[in-house]
Amino acid sequence: MKHLIRNIFEEEGYVFATKASDIAKDAGFLNPARLASNENPKGPSFKAMECAKKSLEDLNRYPDENAKKLVQALRDYHGDYRIVTGVGMDGVIENTIRTLVEAGDKVCVSTPTFSFYGIAIAAQGGVVSNIRRTDDFTVDCDSFIKGCKGAKLAFLCSPNNPTGTVTKVSDIEYILKNIDCILFLDNAYVDFCDTDYKELVKKYDNLIIGRTMSKAFGLAGMRVGYAFVPEWYEEYYHRAQTPFALNSVAIEAASGALLDKEYFESYKSHVEEWRRRFSLESGFLVYPSGANFVMMDVSPLKSDDAVLQLAKRGVIVRSCASFPTLNDSFIRVSVGESWENELFLKAIKELKALKEI
């Protein structure tokens, strides 16, 4: 019955960073440095854990369908915005596409970037149109605007995954003024830079800003995403959303995490320090990053080979070879615990030395 599978799923889907972990274990590293998935190594805050545990008493009940408690907690944290939630940023992305895109609709993506946009667009029947960034991975606003002609929806990530590039607020505003489609601005990593785009939602009714609790707040396992949306759009998002999408434990954990600002500030400082050290000490070209990771050019090595060599030294990083329109000499390195970061620097310096022999 395999002939019944849709053509778009005949090819490989989203590429996970799993093979390198097996290689590291085979090399004797039972606890390798896990720097491939942009996770927060600190774990969830005490307040998040406390709230999550308390919620276990009511697991026999369905959660609130629109996660109103979490929405209110997010409004208390961010200010008076229209906010919707989803099962991780991925869930927000999927639901946005479901709300807006019909078969044959053009959807633009600023690349290289998170490959799941393309998968989700194609799954809804949309037609992906990749718009290349410049050689330094910044966004050419005029090219992006031109590429968006005739599109219904466009995706732009800032700070961008996997490059770490931060797009200026003024550039996003210029784009919003000159496109006729909706812009989904993916801000999964914005907590780690000094740029904030929220106010633009109040000025432009063609902007959706996606956010997540997975990174800065250490709740990747809870899968909590949310978005700032224009007022007119909110009801349609809820109509398209899967019933009871966000579970009750996730709602409580995320609400509690928002109360612990000291936890977040400590982690942000840790990220900033190690981004700086990766850039200065690795020996390879590291691109400027506003995220909790950096992208590194390991040429003349190939990215997959570098991942293999690092795994044999107990360090798991992400090859960027699967990212659309990106060549095969880049790796992405998350900021982990201090011991993990030290182990990475030791391993990458060994690769640098081998390269120079």
C-alpha positions as CSV (number, residue, x, y, z in Angstrom):
1,M,0.0,0.0,0.0
2,K,3.0,2.3,-0.1
3,H,1.8,3.7,-3.4
4,L,-0.8,5.6,-1.4
5,I,1.8,7.8,0.4
6,R,2.0,11.3,-0.9
7,N,4.9,12.1,-3.2
8,I,6.4,14.8,-1.0
9,F,7.1,12.2,1.8
10,E,8.9,9.8,-0.5
11,E,12.1,11.8,0.1
12,E,13.8,12.2,3.5
13,G,12.0,14.5,6.0
14,Y,13.5,16.7,8.7
15,V,17.1,15.6,9.4
16,F,17.8,15.0,13.1
17,A,21.2,15.1,14.7
18,T,21.2,11.5,15.9
19,K,23.9,9.5,14.0
20,A,26.7,11.5,15.6
21,S,25.5,10.5,19.1
22,D,25.8,6.8,18.2
23,I,29.3,7.4,16.9
24,A,30.4,9.0,20.1
25,K,29.0,6.1,22.2
26,D,30.8,3.7,19.9
27,A,34.0,5.6,20.6
28,G,33.5,5.1,24.4
29,F,31.8,8.4,25.3
30,L,28.7,7.4,27.3
31,N,28.1,11.1,28.2
32,P,29.2,13.1,25.2
33,A,28.9,16.9,24.9
34,R,25.5,17.4,23.3
35,L,25.9,20.6,21.3
36,A,23.7,19.8,18.3
37,S,20.1,20.7,19.1
38,N,20.3,24.3,20.6
39,E,19.0,23.0,23.9
40,N,19.3,24.8,27.2
41,P,21.7,22.7,29.3
42,K,20.6,24.3,32.6
43,G,17.3,22.4,32.6
44,P,14.0,24.0,33.6
45,S,13.8,26.5,36.5
46,F,12.6,25.5,40.0
47,K,9.4,27.5,39.5
48,A,8.7,25.7,36.2
49,M,9.2,22.3,37.8
50,E,7.1,23.2,40.9
51,C,4.2,24.3,38.7
52,A,4.5,21.3,36.4
53,K,4.4,18.8,39.4
54,K,1.3,20.4,40.8
55,S,-0.5,20.1,37.5
56,L,-0.1,16.3,37.6
57,E,-3.1,16.1,40.0
58,D,-5.5,17.0,37.2
59,L,-4.3,14.8,34.3
60,N,-7.7,13.3,34.0
61,R,-9.1,16.6,32.7
62,Y,-8.6,18.1,29.3
63,P,-6.6,21.3,29.3
64,D,-8.1,24.7,28.5
65,E,-8.5,24.7,24.7
66,N,-6.8,28.1,24.2
67,A,-4.3,27.9,27.1
68,K,-5.8,31.1,28.6
69,K,-3.6,30.8,31.8
70,L,-0.4,30.7,29.8
71,V,-1.6,33.5,27.4
72,Q,-2.3,35.7,30.4
73,A,1.2,34.8,31.9
74,L,2.8,35.7,28.6
75,R,0.9,39.0,28.5
76,D,2.0,39.8,32.0
77,Y,5.6,39.1,30.9
78,H,5.6,40.8,27.5
79,G,2.8,43.4,27.6
80,D,-0.6,43.9,26.0
81,Y,-0.4,41.8,22.9
82,R,-2.6,39.3,21.1
83,I,-1.0,35.9,21.7
84,V,-1.8,32.4,20.5
85,T,-0.1,29.1,21.5
86,G,1.0,25.9,19.8
87,V,2.9,22.7,20.4
88,G,6.4,24.2,20.1
89,M,7.3,26.7,17.4
90,D,6.7,23.9,14.9
91,G,3.1,23.7,16.0
92,V,2.7,27.4,15.6
93,I,4.3,27.2,12.1
94,E,2.0,24.3,11.0
95,N,-1.1,26.0,12.3
96,T,-0.3,29.3,10.6
97,I,0.2,27.5,7.3
98,R,-3.0,25.5,7.8
99,T,-4.8,28.8,8.4
100,L,-3.6,30.6,5.3
101,V,-2.2,28.2,2.6
102,E,-4.2,26.3,0.1
103,A,-2.9,23.9,-2.6
104,G,-0.8,25.8,-5.1
105,D,-0.3,28.9,-3.0
106,K,3.2,30.4,-3.2
107,V,5.0,30.6,0.1
108,C,8.4,32.3,0.3
109,V,11.3,31.3,2.6
110,S,14.4,33.3,3.3
111,T,17.2,30.8,3.0
112,P,19.5,29.1,4.2
113,T,17.2,28.5,7.2
114,F,15.2,26.0,9.3
115,S,14.2,23.2,6.8
116,F,10.9,22.5,8.5
117,Y,9.3,25.5,6.9
118,G,9.6,23.8,3.5
119,I,8.3,20.5,4.8
120,A,5.3,22.0,6.4
121,I,4.5,24.2,3.4
122,A,4.7,21.3,1.0
123,A,2.6,19.1,3.3
124,Q,-0.2,21.7,3.1
125,G,0.1,21.8,-0.7
126,G,1.9,25.1,-0.9
127,V,4.7,25.9,-3.4
128,V,8.0,26.8,-1.7
129,S,9.9,29.7,-3.2
130,N,13.4,30.0,-1.6
131,I,14.9,33.6,-1.5
132,R,18.6,33.5,-1.0
133,R,20.3,35.6,1.6
134,T,23.5,37.5,0.7
135,D,27.0,35.9,1.0
136,D,27.3,37.0,4.6
137,F,23.8,35.7,5.3
138,T,22.1,39.0,5.8
139,V,18.7,39.6,4.1
140,D,18.7,41.7,0.9
141,C,15.4,43.4,1.6
142,D,14.7,44.5,-2.0
143,S,15.4,41.0,-3.3
144,F,13.1,39.5,-0.6
145,I,10.3,41.9,-1.4
146,K,10.6,41.2,-5.1
147,G,10.6,37.5,-4.4
148,C,7.4,37.8,-2.3
149,K,5.4,39.1,-5.2
150,G,2.4,36.8,-5.7
151,A,3.0,35.0,-2.4
152,K,0.4,34.5,0.3
153,L,2.9,33.9,3.2
154,A,6.6,34.4,3.8
155,F,9.0,33.0,6.4
156,L,12.0,34.9,7.8
157,C,14.0,33.8,10.8
158,S,15.9,36.2,13.1
159,P,18.2,35.4,14.7
160,N,18.4,32.9,11.9
161,N,18.8,29.2,12.2
162,P,21.5,28.0,11.5
163,T,23.5,31.2,10.7
164,G,22.7,33.2,13.9
165,T,22.2,36.3,11.8
166,V,20.1,39.1,13.3
167,T,18.0,41.2,10.9
168,K,17.6,44.8,11.9
169,V,14.1,46.0,13.1
170,S,14.2,48.7,10.4
171,D,14.8,46.1,7.7
172,I,11.8,44.1,8.9
173,E,9.7,47.2,8.9
174,Y,10.8,48.1,5.4
175,I,9.8,44.6,4.2
176,L,6.4,44.8,5.9
177,K,5.7,48.1,4.2
178,N,6.4,46.7,0.8
179,I,5.0,43.2,0.6
180,D,1.4,42.1,0.0
181,C,1.6,38.9,2.0
182,I,1.8,37.9,5.6
183,L,5.3,37.7,7.1
184,F,6.0,35.0,9.7
185,L,9.0,36.2,11.7
186,D,10.5,33.3,13.5
187,N,12.0,34.7,16.8
188,A,12.9,31.3,18.4
189,Y,16.3,32.7,19.5
190,V,15.5,36.4,20.0
191,D,15.9,36.1,23.8
192,F,19.7,35.8,23.3
193,C,20.1,39.1,21.4
194,D,19.3,42.8,22.1
195,T,16.8,43.1,19.3
196,D,13.0,43.0,19.8
197,Y,10.4,43.1,17.1
198,K,7.2,42.9,19.2
199,E,6.1,46.5,18.7
200,L,5.8,46.0,15.0
201,V,2.8,43.7,15.5
202,K,0.8,46.7,16.7
203,K,1.7,48.7,13.6
204,Y,1.4,46.1,10.8
205,D,-1.5,43.7,10.3
206,N,0.5,41.4,8.0
207,L,3.0,40.3,10.7
208,I,3.0,37.2,12.9
209,I,5.9,36.7,15.3
210,G,6.6,33.2,16.5
211,R,8.4,32.5,19.8
212,T,9.2,29.4,21.9
213,M,9.8,28.4,25.5
214,S,12.2,25.6,24.5
215,K,15.4,27.6,24.4
216,A,15.8,30.5,26.9
217,F,13.4,28.9,29.4
218,G,14.7,25.3,29.2
219,L,11.4,23.6,28.3
220,A,12.2,21.9,25.0
221,G,10.6,18.7,26.3
222,M,7.4,20.5,27.0
223,R,6.9,21.7,23.5
224,V,5.5,25.2,24.1
225,G,5.4,27.7,21.3
226,Y,3.4,30.9,21.0
227,A,3.0,33.9,18.7
228,F,2.2,37.5,18.7
229,V,-0.5,38.0,16.1
230,P,-2.6,40.9,14.7
231,E,-6.1,41.2,16.2
232,W,-8.0,40.3,13.0
233,Y,-6.1,36.9,12.7
234,E,-6.5,35.5,16.2
235,E,-10.0,33.9,15.8
236,Y,-9.0,32.2,12.5
237,Y,-5.9,30.7,14.2
238,H,-8.0,29.2,16.9
239,R,-10.5,27.8,14.3
240,A,-7.7,25.9,12.5
241,Q,-5.9,24.7,15.7
242,T,-6.0,21.1,16.8
243,P,-8.3,20.8,19.8
244,F,-6.6,20.8,23.2
245,A,-3.2,21.2,21.4
246,L,-1.1,22.3,24.4
247,N,-1.2,19.9,27.4
248,S,-1.9,21.0,30.9
249,V,1.6,20.2,32.3
250,A,3.2,22.3,29.6
251,I,0.8,25.2,30.3
252,E,1.6,25.2,34.0
253,A,5.4,24.7,33.5
254,A,5.6,27.5,31.0
255,S,3.5,29.8,33.2
256,G,5.8,29.1,36.1
257,A,9.0,29.6,34.0
258,L,8.0,33.1,33.1
259,L,8.1,34.1,36.8
260,D,11.8,33.2,37.1
261,K,13.7,36.1,35.4
262,E,16.9,35.4,37.3
263,Y,17.2,32.0,35.8
264,F,16.9,33.4,32.3
265,E,19.4,36.3,32.9
266,S,22.0,33.8,34.2
267,Y,21.6,31.6,31.1
268,K,21.8,34.5,28.7
269,S,25.1,35.7,30.3
270,H,26.5,32.1,30.0
271,V,25.5,32.0,26.3
272,E,27.1,35.4,25.5
273,E,30.4,34.4,27.2
274,W,30.7,31.2,25.3
275,R,29.7,32.6,21.9
276,R,32.6,35.0,22.4
277,R,35.0,32.2,23.3
278,F,33.9,30.0,20.4
279,S,34.6,32.9,18.1
280,L,38.0,33.7,19.5
281,E,39.4,30.3,20.3
282,S,38.1,27.8,17.8
283,G,40.6,28.7,15.0
284,F,37.8,28.6,12.4
285,L,35.6,31.3,11.0
286,V,32.6,31.8,13.3
287,Y,29.7,34.0,12.0
288,P,28.2,36.7,14.3
289,S,25.3,35.2,16.2
290,G,22.4,36.5,18.3
291,A,21.3,33.0,19.2
292,N,22.4,30.3,21.7
293,F,24.6,28.7,19.0
294,V,27.2,29.7,16.5
295,M,27.7,28.6,12.9
296,M,31.3,27.8,12.0
297,D,32.9,27.3,8.6
298,V,35.3,24.3,8.9
299,S,36.5,24.4,5.3
300,P,38.4,22.8,3.7
301,L,36.8,20.0,5.8
302,K,33.3,19.0,4.8
303,S,30.6,19.5,7.5
304,D,29.6,15.8,7.7
305,D,33.2,14.8,8.1
306,A,33.8,17.4,10.8
307,V,30.8,16.1,12.7
308,L,32.2,12.6,12.4
309,Q,35.6,13.6,13.7
310,L,34.1,15.6,16.6
311,A,31.8,12.7,17.5
312,K,34.9,10.4,17.8
313,R,36.2,13.0,20.3
314,G,33.0,13.0,22.4
315,V,31.3,16.1,21.0
316,I,28.0,16.1,19.1
317,V,27.4,19.1,16.8
318,R,25.1,19.7,13.9
319,S,26.1,19.4,10.3
320,C,24.5,22.2,8.2
321,A,24.6,20.2,5.0
322,S,20.8,19.5,5.1
323,F,19.9,23.2,5.3
324,P,18.4,24.5,2.0
325,T,20.9,26.5,-0.1
326,L,23.8,26.2,2.3
327,N,27.0,24.6,1.2
328,D,28.6,21.6,3.0
329,S,31.4,23.2,5.0
330,F,29.4,24.6,7.9
331,I,28.6,23.2,11.3
332,R,26.3,24.6,14.0
333,V,27.5,24.5,17.6
334,S,25.1,25.0,20.5
335,V,26.3,26.6,23.8
336,G,26.2,23.8,26.3
337,E,27.4,23.4,29.9
338,S,30.9,24.8,30.5
339,W,32.5,21.3,30.5
340,E,30.8,20.5,27.2
341,N,32.0,23.8,25.7
342,E,35.6,23.2,26.9
343,L,35.6,19.7,25.4
344,F,34.4,21.2,22.1
345,L,37.2,23.8,22.0
346,K,39.7,21.0,22.7
347,A,38.3,18.8,19.9
348,I,37.9,21.6,17.3
349,K,41.5,22.7,17.9
350,E,42.7,19.2,17.3
351,L,40.8,19.2,13.9
352,K,42.4,22.6,13.1
353,A,45.8,21.2,13.8
354,L,45.2,18.2,11.6
355,K,44.0,20.4,8.8
356,E,47.2,22.4,8.9
357,I,49.5,19.4,8.8
